[in-house]
Amino acid sequence: MGEAPKLTETEQIAVMQRYIDRVAGRVPVIFGVSKPGIDNLVGLSKRAMDAGAAGVMIAGNSGIKTDPQALGFFDTVMQKLDDGTPICLQDYPPTTTVYFSTDVILRLIETYPAIKMFKHEDCPGHRKLTSVRKAGDKQGARRVSILTGNGGLYVPQEMRRGADGIMTGFAFTAALVDVYTRFAAGELEAAENLFDLYLPVIRHEQQFGFGLALRKETLRRLGALKCPAARAPGPAMDADDMAELDSLFARLRVKLEDAGEPVPTGI
């Protein structure tokens, strides 16, 4: 939801445990543990694994500006983490302000077998995704799963470039699952067609900062949240914002019906 930094440590643990308990082993749970302090990051990672998480996601720490700094940061993290903790390496420069070169990503993957996944969120970053994916063919690099992010804005392009799955924030999660399922089945055009129906809503929800309020209000309408309020300081919707969302959902409903696709309850 983009509000993890606003949670206290006690709340973070409670949320993590809640999800792990409710999922009950049906699918693996990966818990984001990035924090300004390495000891805090390591401590949260251990709590997550003890609680039943399948792995942890770690991004670069703010302040990293060079390749040697990035490599040094992860070297320190890996020395402190328990051996065998599966890691998803998150590359998200628009938020973290940390840029990982392709060379750094590949070196980290080769140096640390615990890195099992790479979350691609550079923007623009399609060529980086392609370089990481093709490194196995050209350089014999170890293959890891690549997950897409960026709010789902570029899912079809990223899937066609070799991404393995989708790990991102978008209120209509089931729609992204359907898009992925069609890609996995080789139904590329059907996947893109469904994605195109939701694209205006995806784009609208990706407004920087304010998108959080839109997503939480959408999740309220879908029945996932009782209260859509963002934690202070955070955005709030007014009457005009609500009218815009109503209009987008009305158009989405018509397009889904015309295409013979299921219409989510609540819109």
Summary of the structure (lengths in Angstrom):
residues: 267
radius of gyration: 19.2
end to end distance: 20.0
largest distance: 55.6
contacts: 744
relative contact order: 0.08
helix: 54%
strand: 9%
